[in-house]
Amino acid sequence: MISMLIAVELILNAVNINFIAFNKFLFPHQIEGLFFTLFIITIAAAEAAVAIAIIISVYRRFNTINADSVDSMKF
């Protein structure tokens, strides 16, 4: 589960780099790419907090964080 969280974070960071690069080269005098990047950073922080809470909850319930071992999310 941690590796899935890391993968999502890497994808969001790649999107941020693309927004900054395209904004710099296509529209150097506008800052829309920076606003999108700040929005994505905010969403990524909230997503990481929720994902860590879910991982802790799954570990307390099943005593493992292996996604294949978790057969039911119903409590």
DAWO-V65624 format. One record per residue. N is the residue number from 0. RES is the residue in one letter. PSI is psi as a letter, one per 20 degrees, with the letter a starting at -180 (NA if undefined). BURIAL is I if it has 24 or more other ideal C-beta (glycine too) atoms within 12 Angstrom, else O. Layout:
n-><N N>
res-><RES RES>
psi-><PSI PSI>
burial-><BURIAL BURIAL>
This chain:
n-><0 1 2 3 4 5 6 7 8 9 10 11 12 13 14 15 16 17 18 19 20 21 22 23 24 25 26 27 28 29 30 31 32 33 34 35 36 37 38 39 40 41 42 43 44 45 46 47 48 49 50 51 52 53 54 55 56 57 58 59 60 61 62 63 64 65 66 67 68 69 70 71 72 73 74>
res-><M I S M L I A V E L I L N A V N I N F I A F N K F L F P H Q I E G L F F T L F I I T I A A A E A A V A I A I I I S V Y R R F N T I N A D S V D S M K F>
psi-><h h h g g h g g h h g h h h g g g g g g g h g g h g m h j q k h h h g h g h g h g g h h g g h h g g g h h g g g g g g h g i k q j p h h i o i p i p NA>
burial-><I O O O I O O O O O O I O O O I O O I I O O O O O O O O O O O O I O O O I O O I O O O I O O O O O O I O O I I O O I O O O O O O O O O O O O O O O O O>
